[in-house]
């Protein structure tokens, strides 16, 4: 594991980091690791997958889907 030292962090940023870490129930060091992992994760995206999918398909509009009647018993699949 590597070690990283951050010098010259201004007081306001330090205070915001401390508050954010407390809000998430983590130490400041753990909070920094979480922030870095979120920002530099495997896909480089900080947004959740569901949000990215919704944005990608937003231009297609809303389609009306036929919802089957739940009162009908499910039918077994037919493999022929």
Steps between C-alpha positions, in 0.01 A plus 500: 500500500619848418501799733396849394571822688302812415669826588355849487135400546310815589303514825160524333558184293634320806189597698264388221685169477473450876124570494447272198693218668296538819176499301604167341628360831859467376838639589635777279751257352225249416290780350786609274547137387126475424504825303801389297351155435172659390666748268769272361314168500522247217276695262611847614141605561382645827132467415300189594426248227124549517536876445725445199257248346205734554688788336603285204142399419328828600470617138291199401195621688269292710357190338169351599552139597224243509482366853346152524208445730635366832186296561604251231711210618850489355545261209795263480745560219457281194821355359435332168 
